[in-house]
Amino acid sequence: MNMLFIGGGSLRLLPILRGVFEQAPEVFRNGEIRLVDLQLERAEAVGKLLLACPEYADVGCKIIWTNDLDAALPGTDVVYLTMGARRSPSNEQSVFLASKYGFCSTDNLCINGAFLSLRLGRTILNIARKMEKFCPDALMLLFPNPVAVYSHLVNTFTKIRALGICGGFNNHRYDLSRLTGRDEFDPDWDVVAAGVNHLSFILRGSYRGKDLYSEVFPQYLNDSWEPMKIAASSEMVQRSASEALTFMYRMFHRYGTIIFSSEVDGSFHLFPDEVLALQIDRDGMGENFDPEAAERHFHLEVKERFDRFIAFSRTTKEIKWDNPDNLLGKVTTDITIPIFKALCGKEKMRIVATRPNYGAVRDFADDVPLEYTMDISGKEIIPVENQYIPAPFKGLIASLAEFQKLQSEAIAHWDPKIFADALDAYPVSQFNKKRNEFYREMFDIYSDIDPYMLQAKQFFE
């Protein structure tokens, strides 16, 4: 297969592709990896390190790097986007502001995610339109958040097929293990889930032949259950993990269902007080925050990391790959590996991913963006049967899906009124003066957005 990576100089690519080389070398044999990045030196560093890593010997594919997207697209089978819109100090400022008004702030299922979609959305749309010209049969894999917005945008307003992929698919393989007392990744959890990205629900599933809801969960989630202590880099990470497991336990006992993955912006819509307290304890309220210093630190940190990475690529013979620097590691649990296996036709894979509904989840329109379970084999993407949203969450999921659908439409039409409608559709504290104040201040933080779209602010005056 020929795979093109946009954001090909990303630091996350080398560890992931080393994992693919080791776990599924057949994916790239007789094919090509094309690394495209405006920062050509970074893509070159990724390419040279891939050529030098020990796993490459069993693959032998061609690897190129370029800053010319048009030249790289022809003949591509899969276009993989790994780009981001977050930057400092607006990222920190949006968190402080959200906490002030009682909202969660991430890069996805929240108001901050909506503003970030305006930074990156038209770039993604333009890439898809180039694909229509140069590789119309290629599949786009989207990893930037908000993935639901971009997946809907590409599938609805171009002829390109796109999947919004989230690390949450593998997160649940940690979460469910920890929920049942083991701090480990376990690929044997087999689930069917549906909802919106970062807030889906496990409808059914099994673990090594045992049914989740009738056998596995009742055995472990009894009155004596307590969240296990996991290996964590900090006390806050440990606390966040403990809270996430507790949310899942409470969901099971109250509703007989469990959230698919424990991302905080999804959990916020079910457990707002607890998630908001975690956010404030983690990030504070912005006391003594210096935006200019934060921006300088951000750029310096990014520069230092890439300088180190590029330096490694110039001295590859000196790298000890069996004990690599954290910039040069190998990841074998990333969602990318089974997806690539499935796309090249080596095996069928069941995945939970995001695209327009297309009839997969009952009682929802075909054109709304939803996360649901599907089987991938080669070019076939087939939704699993009998998917739905459990009561009493149907209205919440419908509102969140509409919120993200309107973001997509605002980007496609580049219309500030539609963007204002999207913000109004967000189903938390709707239609009150305090929320309008929050929105107006968010527009001030994101003053770098196209001035035309900033006109949406007038609807909240």
C-alpha positions as CSV (number, residue, x, y, z in Angstrom):
1,M,0.0,0.0,0.0
2,N,1.0,3.6,-0.6
3,M,0.3,5.7,2.5
4,L,0.7,9.4,2.7
5,F,1.1,11.1,6.1
6,I,0.2,14.8,6.3
7,G,2.0,16.2,9.3
8,G,4.7,13.8,8.3
9,G,7.2,15.4,10.6
10,S,5.1,14.7,13.7
11,L,7.0,13.2,16.6
12,R,4.2,10.6,17.1
13,L,4.8,8.9,13.8
14,L,8.2,7.2,14.3
15,P,7.0,5.1,17.4
16,I,3.8,4.2,15.7
17,L,5.3,3.2,12.4
18,R,8.0,1.2,14.2
19,G,5.1,-0.7,15.8
20,V,3.5,-1.3,12.4
21,F,6.8,-2.5,11.0
22,E,7.1,-5.0,13.8
23,Q,3.5,-6.2,14.1
24,A,2.4,-6.0,10.5
25,P,5.3,-5.7,8.1
26,E,3.2,-6.8,5.2
27,V,1.3,-3.5,5.2
28,F,4.1,-1.6,3.5
29,R,5.9,-4.3,1.6
30,N,6.2,-3.3,-2.1
31,G,4.5,0.0,-1.1
32,E,5.5,3.5,-0.1
33,I,5.5,5.8,2.9
34,R,5.1,9.4,1.8
35,L,5.8,12.0,4.5
36,V,4.4,15.5,3.7
37,D,5.2,18.4,6.0
38,L,5.6,22.2,5.4
39,Q,8.6,21.8,7.9
40,L,10.5,19.6,5.5
41,E,13.4,19.1,7.9
42,R,11.1,17.4,10.3
43,A,9.6,15.0,7.8
44,E,13.2,14.2,6.6
45,A,14.1,13.4,10.2
46,V,11.2,11.0,10.5
47,G,12.1,9.4,7.2
48,K,15.8,8.9,7.9
49,L,15.0,7.4,11.4
50,L,12.5,5.0,9.8
51,L,15.1,3.9,7.3
52,A,17.6,3.3,10.1
53,C,15.3,1.6,12.7
54,P,15.9,-2.2,13.1
55,E,12.2,-3.1,12.2
56,Y,12.6,-1.6,8.7
57,A,14.8,-4.5,7.6
58,D,11.8,-6.7,7.4
59,V,9.7,-4.2,5.4
60,G,11.9,-2.6,2.8
61,C,9.3,-0.2,1.4
62,K,10.2,3.1,-0.2
63,I,10.1,6.1,2.1
64,I,10.1,9.7,0.7
65,W,9.6,13.1,2.3
66,T,8.4,16.3,0.6
67,N,6.6,19.6,1.2
68,D,4.7,19.3,-2.1
69,L,1.4,17.7,-1.4
70,D,0.2,17.8,-5.0
71,A,3.2,15.8,-6.1
72,A,2.8,13.2,-3.3
73,L,-1.0,12.5,-3.7
74,P,-1.2,10.6,-7.0
75,G,-1.3,6.8,-6.5
76,T,-2.0,7.1,-2.7
77,D,-4.2,4.5,-1.1
78,V,-4.6,6.1,2.3
79,V,-4.1,9.7,3.5
80,Y,-3.4,9.8,7.2
81,L,-3.7,13.2,8.9
82,T,-1.9,13.9,12.1
83,M,-2.2,17.6,12.7
84,G,-3.2,19.8,15.6
85,A,-4.8,23.2,16.1
86,R,-4.0,23.7,19.8
87,R,-1.4,26.3,20.7
88,S,-0.4,28.4,23.7
89,P,-1.6,30.7,25.3
90,S,-5.1,30.3,23.9
91,N,-5.3,26.7,25.0
92,E,-4.6,27.5,28.7
93,Q,-6.8,30.6,28.5
94,S,-9.7,28.6,27.2
95,V,-9.4,26.1,30.1
96,F,-9.4,28.9,32.7
97,L,-12.4,30.6,31.1
98,A,-14.3,27.4,30.8
99,S,-13.7,26.6,34.5
100,K,-14.9,30.1,35.4
101,Y,-18.2,29.5,33.7
102,G,-18.6,25.9,34.6
103,F,-17.6,24.1,31.4
104,C,-15.1,21.5,30.5
105,S,-12.4,22.4,28.0
106,T,-10.5,20.0,25.7
107,D,-9.8,20.0,22.0
108,N,-12.9,17.9,21.1
109,L,-16.4,17.6,22.5
110,C,-16.8,21.1,24.0
111,I,-16.9,24.7,23.1
112,N,-13.1,25.0,22.8
113,G,-13.2,22.1,20.3
114,A,-15.6,24.1,18.2
115,F,-13.3,27.1,18.0
116,L,-10.3,24.9,17.2
117,S,-12.3,23.4,14.3
118,L,-12.3,26.8,12.6
119,R,-8.5,26.8,12.7
120,L,-8.0,23.5,10.9
121,G,-11.3,22.8,9.2
122,R,-10.7,24.6,5.9
123,T,-7.2,23.1,5.6
124,I,-8.7,19.6,5.9
125,L,-11.4,20.4,3.4
126,N,-8.8,21.6,0.9
127,I,-6.8,18.5,1.3
128,A,-9.9,16.4,0.6
129,R,-10.6,18.4,-2.5
130,K,-7.0,17.8,-3.7
131,M,-7.6,14.1,-3.1
132,E,-10.7,14.3,-5.4
133,K,-8.4,15.4,-8.1
134,F,-5.3,13.2,-7.5
135,C,-6.4,10.1,-5.7
136,P,-10.3,10.0,-5.6
137,D,-10.4,6.4,-4.3
138,A,-8.1,6.9,-1.4
139,L,-9.4,6.7,2.2
140,M,-8.7,9.6,4.6
141,L,-7.9,8.7,8.2
142,L,-8.4,11.6,10.5
143,F,-6.7,11.8,13.9
144,P,-7.0,15.6,14.6
145,N,-9.7,16.7,17.0
146,P,-12.6,17.3,16.7
147,V,-12.6,14.2,14.5
148,A,-16.4,14.0,14.3
149,V,-16.5,17.5,12.7
150,Y,-13.8,16.8,10.2
151,S,-15.1,13.3,9.3
152,H,-18.6,14.8,8.7
153,L,-17.1,17.6,6.7
154,V,-15.1,15.4,4.3
155,N,-17.8,12.7,3.9
156,T,-20.6,15.2,3.3
157,F,-19.0,18.0,1.3
158,T,-16.5,16.0,-0.9
159,K,-16.5,12.6,-2.6
160,I,-13.7,11.3,-0.4
161,R,-14.4,8.6,2.2
162,A,-13.1,9.5,5.6
163,L,-12.9,7.9,9.1
164,G,-12.5,9.8,12.3
165,I,-10.2,7.6,14.4
166,C,-9.7,8.1,18.1
167,G,-7.3,6.6,20.7
168,G,-10.3,5.9,22.8
169,F,-10.7,2.6,20.9
170,N,-7.6,1.3,22.6
171,N,-8.3,3.3,25.8
172,H,-11.2,1.0,26.6
173,R,-8.8,-2.0,26.4
174,Y,-7.0,-0.4,29.4
175,D,-10.2,0.9,31.1
176,L,-12.0,-2.4,31.2
177,S,-9.0,-4.3,32.4
178,R,-8.5,-1.8,35.2
179,L,-12.2,-1.9,36.0
180,T,-11.8,-5.6,36.6
181,G,-8.5,-5.3,38.6
182,R,-5.7,-5.5,36.1
183,D,-3.5,-2.5,35.2
184,E,-2.7,-3.6,31.7
185,F,-3.7,-3.3,28.0
186,D,-5.7,-6.3,26.9
187,P,-6.8,-6.7,23.2
188,D,-9.3,-9.5,24.1
189,W,-12.1,-7.1,25.0
190,D,-14.6,-7.4,22.2
191,V,-17.3,-4.7,22.3
192,V,-20.0,-3.0,20.2
193,A,-20.4,0.7,21.1
194,A,-22.3,3.7,19.8
195,G,-22.6,7.4,20.6
196,V,-20.5,10.4,19.7
197,N,-16.7,10.5,19.8
198,H,-15.6,10.6,23.5
199,L,-19.1,9.8,24.7
200,S,-20.2,6.4,23.4
201,F,-21.8,3.5,25.3
202,I,-20.9,-0.2,25.3
203,L,-24.1,-1.9,24.0
204,R,-22.8,-5.5,24.3
205,G,-19.6,-7.4,24.2
206,S,-17.6,-10.3,25.5
207,Y,-14.3,-11.2,27.1
208,R,-12.8,-14.5,26.1
209,G,-16.2,-16.0,25.5
210,K,-17.9,-14.5,28.5
211,D,-20.7,-12.0,28.1
212,L,-19.8,-8.6,29.6
213,Y,-23.1,-7.6,31.1
214,S,-24.4,-10.9,32.4
215,E,-21.1,-12.6,33.4
216,V,-18.0,-10.4,33.6
217,F,-19.2,-7.1,35.1
218,P,-21.5,-8.7,37.8
219,Q,-18.5,-10.8,38.9
220,Y,-16.3,-7.8,39.5
221,L,-18.5,-4.7,40.0
222,N,-20.1,-5.8,43.2
223,D,-20.5,-3.9,46.5
224,S,-16.9,-4.5,47.5
225,W,-15.5,-2.9,44.3
226,E,-13.0,-0.1,44.6
227,P,-11.0,1.6,41.9
228,M,-7.5,0.1,41.6
229,K,-4.4,2.2,41.9
230,I,-2.7,2.3,38.5
231,A,0.9,3.1,37.6
232,A,0.8,6.8,36.9
233,S,3.2,9.7,36.2
234,S,1.6,11.9,38.9
235,E,-0.9,12.1,41.7
236,M,-3.3,14.0,39.4
237,V,-3.1,11.3,36.7
238,Q,-3.8,8.7,39.4
239,R,-6.8,10.7,40.7
240,S,-8.2,11.2,37.2
241,A,-7.9,7.5,36.4
242,S,-9.6,6.6,39.7
243,E,-12.5,9.0,39.0
244,A,-12.9,7.6,35.5
245,L,-13.2,4.0,36.8
246,T,-15.7,5.2,39.4
247,F,-17.8,6.8,36.7
248,M,-17.9,3.5,34.8
249,Y,-18.9,1.6,38.0
250,R,-21.7,4.1,38.7
251,M,-22.9,3.9,35.2
252,F,-23.2,0.1,35.4
253,H,-25.1,0.1,38.6
254,R,-27.5,3.0,37.7
255,Y,-28.1,2.4,34.0
256,G,-26.9,-1.1,33.3
257,T,-24.5,0.3,30.7
258,I,-20.9,1.6,30.7
259,I,-19.2,4.4,28.8
260,F,-16.9,3.2,26.0
261,S,-13.9,5.3,26.9
262,S,-13.1,7.6,29.7
263,E,-12.2,10.9,28.1
264,V,-13.1,13.8,30.4
265,D,-15.0,15.9,27.9
266,G,-17.4,13.0,27.4
267,S,-17.7,12.2,31.1
268,F,-18.4,15.9,31.8
269,H,-21.8,15.6,30.2
270,L,-22.7,12.8,32.7
271,F,-20.7,13.8,35.8
272,P,-20.2,17.6,35.4
273,D,-19.4,18.5,39.0
274,E,-16.7,15.9,39.4
275,V,-15.0,16.6,36.1
276,L,-15.1,20.3,36.6
277,A,-13.4,19.9,40.0
278,L,-10.7,17.8,38.5
279,Q,-10.1,20.4,35.8
280,I,-9.8,23.2,38.3
281,D,-7.5,21.2,40.6
282,R,-5.3,20.2,37.6
283,D,-5.1,23.6,35.8
284,G,-6.1,26.2,38.4
285,M,-8.1,29.3,37.5
286,G,-5.3,31.2,35.8
287,E,-4.1,33.1,38.8
288,N,-0.8,34.9,37.8
289,F,-0.9,33.4,34.3
290,D,1.4,35.2,32.0
291,P,0.3,34.6,28.4
292,E,3.4,36.0,26.8
293,A,5.7,33.8,28.9
294,A,3.5,30.8,28.2
295,E,3.7,31.3,24.5
296,R,7.5,31.7,24.6
297,H,7.8,28.6,26.7
298,F,5.6,26.6,24.3
299,H,7.6,27.6,21.2
300,L,10.9,27.0,23.0
301,E,9.8,23.5,24.2
302,V,8.6,22.6,20.7
303,K,11.9,23.8,19.2
304,E,14.0,21.9,21.7
305,R,12.2,18.6,21.1
306,F,12.4,18.9,17.4
307,D,16.1,20.0,17.5
308,R,16.8,16.8,19.5
309,F,14.8,14.7,17.2
310,I,16.5,16.1,14.1
311,A,19.9,15.6,15.7
312,F,19.1,11.9,16.2
313,S,18.4,11.6,12.5
314,R,21.9,12.8,11.7
315,T,23.6,10.3,13.9
316,T,21.5,7.1,13.3
317,K,24.5,4.8,13.6
318,E,24.9,5.8,17.2
319,I,21.3,5.1,18.3
320,K,20.8,2.2,20.7
321,W,17.4,1.1,19.5
322,D,16.9,-1.5,22.2
323,N,16.9,1.3,24.8
324,P,15.6,4.2,22.8
325,D,15.1,7.8,23.9
326,N,11.4,8.5,24.4
327,L,11.4,10.4,21.1
328,L,12.5,7.2,19.3
329,G,10.4,4.6,21.1
330,K,8.1,2.0,19.7
331,V,4.3,1.7,20.2
332,T,2.6,-1.6,19.5
333,T,-0.8,-0.9,21.0
334,D,-1.8,2.1,18.8
335,I,-5.1,1.8,16.9
336,T,-3.2,2.4,13.7
337,I,-1.8,-1.1,13.6
338,P,-5.0,-3.1,13.3
339,I,-6.5,-0.5,11.0
340,F,-3.6,-0.8,8.6
341,K,-3.8,-4.6,8.7
342,A,-7.5,-4.4,7.8
343,L,-7.1,-1.8,5.1
344,C,-4.5,-3.9,3.3
345,G,-6.9,-6.9,3.3
346,K,-4.9,-9.1,5.6
347,E,-7.6,-9.4,8.2
348,K,-11.0,-8.1,9.2
349,M,-11.0,-5.6,12.0
350,R,-13.9,-4.4,14.2
351,I,-13.4,-0.8,15.2
352,V,-15.4,2.0,16.8
353,A,-14.9,5.1,14.7
354,T,-16.7,8.2,13.5
355,R,-18.4,9.2,10.3
356,P,-21.9,10.1,9.2
357,N,-24.5,7.7,10.6
358,Y,-25.6,6.2,7.2
359,G,-28.3,4.2,9.0
360,A,-25.9,2.4,11.4
361,V,-27.5,3.7,14.6
362,R,-31.3,3.5,14.7
363,D,-33.6,6.5,15.2
364,F,-30.8,8.9,14.0
365,A,-30.7,10.7,10.7
366,D,-28.2,9.4,8.1
367,D,-26.3,12.7,7.9
368,V,-25.4,13.3,11.6
369,P,-21.9,12.4,12.8
370,L,-21.8,9.5,15.2
371,E,-19.3,7.1,16.6
372,Y,-20.3,3.5,16.1
373,T,-18.9,0.0,15.5
374,M,-18.0,-1.1,12.0
375,D,-16.0,-3.9,10.4
376,I,-13.2,-3.0,8.0
377,S,-11.7,-5.4,5.4
378,G,-9.9,-3.9,2.5
379,K,-12.0,-1.2,1.0
380,E,-15.2,-2.4,2.7
381,I,-16.5,-0.6,5.8
382,I,-19.7,-2.3,7.1
383,P,-21.6,-1.1,10.2
384,V,-22.4,-3.8,12.8
385,E,-26.1,-4.5,13.1
386,N,-28.4,-3.5,16.0
387,Q,-26.8,-0.3,17.2
388,Y,-28.7,2.3,19.2
389,I,-28.3,4.8,22.0
390,P,-29.3,3.6,25.5
391,A,-32.0,5.4,27.4
392,P,-31.9,8.0,28.9
393,F,-29.0,9.4,26.8
394,K,-30.6,9.5,23.4
395,G,-31.5,13.2,23.6
396,L,-28.1,14.2,24.9
397,I,-26.3,12.3,22.1
398,A,-28.7,13.8,19.5
399,S,-27.8,17.3,20.7
400,L,-24.1,16.7,20.7
401,A,-24.2,15.3,17.2
402,E,-26.2,18.3,16.0
403,F,-23.6,20.6,17.7
404,Q,-20.8,18.9,15.7
405,K,-22.8,18.7,12.4
406,L,-23.4,22.4,12.5
407,Q,-19.7,23.0,13.0
408,S,-19.0,21.0,9.9
409,E,-21.6,23.0,7.9
410,A,-20.2,26.3,9.2
411,I,-16.8,25.3,7.9
412,A,-18.1,24.1,4.6
413,H,-20.1,27.2,3.9
414,W,-17.8,29.5,5.9
415,D,-20.8,31.1,7.5
416,P,-20.6,32.8,10.9
417,K,-24.3,32.5,11.5
418,I,-24.1,28.7,11.2
419,F,-21.2,28.7,13.6
420,A,-23.3,30.7,16.1
421,D,-26.0,28.2,15.6
422,A,-23.5,25.4,16.4
423,L,-22.5,27.1,19.7
424,D,-26.2,27.5,20.6
425,A,-26.8,23.8,19.9
426,Y,-24.3,22.8,22.6
427,P,-26.5,21.2,25.2
428,V,-25.0,22.6,28.4
429,S,-26.6,25.6,30.1
430,Q,-28.4,26.6,26.9
431,F,-29.8,30.1,26.2
432,N,-28.7,32.0,29.3
433,K,-26.9,35.2,29.7
434,K,-23.9,33.7,31.5
435,R,-23.2,31.4,28.7
436,N,-23.4,34.3,26.2
437,E,-20.7,36.0,28.3
438,F,-18.6,32.9,28.1
439,Y,-18.9,32.8,24.3
440,R,-18.0,36.4,23.9
441,E,-14.9,36.0,25.9
442,M,-14.0,32.9,23.8
443,F,-14.1,34.9,20.7
444,D,-11.7,37.4,22.3
445,I,-9.3,34.5,23.0
446,Y,-9.5,33.2,19.5
447,S,-8.8,36.5,17.8
448,D,-6.5,34.8,15.3
449,I,-9.4,33.1,13.5
450,D,-10.6,34.5,10.2
451,P,-12.2,37.9,11.0
452,Y,-15.2,37.0,8.9
453,M,-16.0,34.1,11.1
454,L,-15.5,36.2,14.2
455,Q,-18.6,38.0,13.2
456,A,-20.5,35.2,14.9
457,K,-19.8,37.0,18.1
458,Q,-22.6,39.5,17.3
459,F,-25.2,36.8,17.9
460,F,-24.2,36.6,21.6
461,E,-24.3,40.4,22.4
